[in-house]
Amino acid sequence: MTTYTSRQNVPEQEKWNLADIYESDQTWENDYHKVEKMVGELKAFDGNIIDGPSLYDYLTKQEELSFIFSKVFVYARLHVDVDTRNSLAQNLVEKATQLSVKIRSATSFFMPFLLSLDKSTLEGYIAEVKGLSYFEKDLLDSFRYKAHVLSKEKEEVLSHLGDALSSPSKTYGMLNNADIKFGDVTNDKGETVELTRGMYAKLIEDENREKRKEAYKAYYKPYVQLNNTMASTLSAAVKNNVSLAKMRNYNSALEKSLFTDLVPIEVYENLIETTKKNIAPLHKYNTLRKDVLGVDELRQYDLNVSLVKGIKQDISYDEAYETMLAALLPLGTEYIETLRGFKQARYVDVRETPGKRSGAYNMGLYGVHPFVLLNHHDDLNSLFTLAHEMGHAMHSYYSSKFQPQITAGYTIFVAEVASTVNEVLLINYLIKQSSEEHVRKHLLNHFIDKFRGTFFTQIMFAEFEKKTHEMAENQIPLTAETLNQTYEELFRTYNGDELVFDEEVKYGWSRIPHFYRPFYVYKYATGFASAIIIAKKLLDGKKEDLEAYLKFLKSGSSDYPLELLKKTGVDLTTSEPIENTLRYFNELVDQFSAM
């Protein structure tokens, strides 16, 4: 594996080029001050939008500010993410964050003003000023929120309360990322050392069961110790969601979260119920896992180890990139050549270095290009991560290229589709290309386990969120005891009787940061289900299916997410995409069992 002790040692070609946004910090400062000035100019429109021309002036200035501020914020964020220890970069992020609060405060008047207008008056303004047709869809769509927007004074108060309302999430983040100390484990030299997250990711996949068990116990130790504190932070976050939904006249926190994407509650509930009715294939896989591992009892720390022993694949970054391009050929020449150019143009920051943010992400920046952060480890997981993030990056690229600024940003609901399509195409390519059955079996096992984590586990999380919010709405206390009990019951339902439960299982909810982004995780599962259907169509090679998918990638947020997906042949208002996904999982398990 290629490792670097300093960012200075990483080849320039494997580091992103932030000069594509700003040539220097001074240029950033110039735009920062420009946005500060524009904030005052926007605030001056409060009470002074009286006709079509003044409405047009406000909206165009607001969009200009949004464009510049996006560059200001992204430049700061990317700087700090390559070295979180950099105090100068931290200062840029802090200044950008404070500026975002000022922007929210200065513009909080607008939605109450807009919804105070008669719809006929607004339509008259649009007819009066030709340029307002650009904003027409967004303006008229805002009337959906009429029953949920408060008075101007109350909206301004809420904008100032943003930091306070996010306090539970920030507190959890500090606990989970900075303060938690894991238990001790034994390293390869026989020495007792404190477990780290990076070590845990490796040890929980170790072929030595005792090492897995030791790591599992050590990893959960602080979550057990901090159970009451973690319960307090999550309880506060859930209650905040419930209170805000009630204040804004929604029937539930779930309804509020789904409202923007125009997703019916039935889609969320159908995802859960259809999966639970067809959960047998997951239980069958757990039984198979127990048999292959040859253990008397299947435990949670047995769920991540590979069922095919002795395979370690070293895949350099250059090799991974070429493999990905070959796997994605069903997406057409235009897609492949564009993606090839991302590497050459340094859109990707590749290597893990001291202080760099962990994990991986894509950040699209309208008017510039996507930026992709990796921590590439020259292995199979890194290859899949590369394909995943470049799916996001191509979605950002296409949406920015073919949509105006107002509709270029796609919603989270559809975000996981493009990334997962790439992963499905990749696994199909790798299995097809491999001549050795044990390697094919290893790849299939890898994909089945990823399937379990991205689909089944996220749906279990989604049901946990639904239940905990309903408890808060019904004034049922969210204590450590009730959270533990709710999580354990769900874990047992989803994983079946074959799994023997350690005491640590019930504390699992406390290690999931996604629970502080309400009703977010279900989108991983709906995106995965959509991608399975789309990838199969692409592999079948019909021109019209490829054109429909590329059009989807170029659509940004030009329509509601469910409607965009329908144009690719996926209808999530029915149970068929979920049932199809569950059938596919069953086929994969049977295929693995037969090898």
QUIQUI-V80830 format. One record per helix or strand. SS is the DSSP state (a for helix, b for strand). FROM is the first residue (numbers start at 0). TO is the last residue. Records with the same first field share a line. If there is no record, write none. Layout:
SS=FROM-TO  FROM-TO
//
This chain:
a=6-8  11-13  17-19  24-42  51-81  86-115  118-127  129-147  151-159  161-164  166-178  196-202  208-224  226-246  252-258  264-276  279-292  299-301  316-330  332-343  379-401  404-407  411-432  436-472  479-494  502-510  512-515  521-539  542-552  560-565  575-593
b=183-185  191-193  297-297  347-350  360-362  370-375  498-498
//
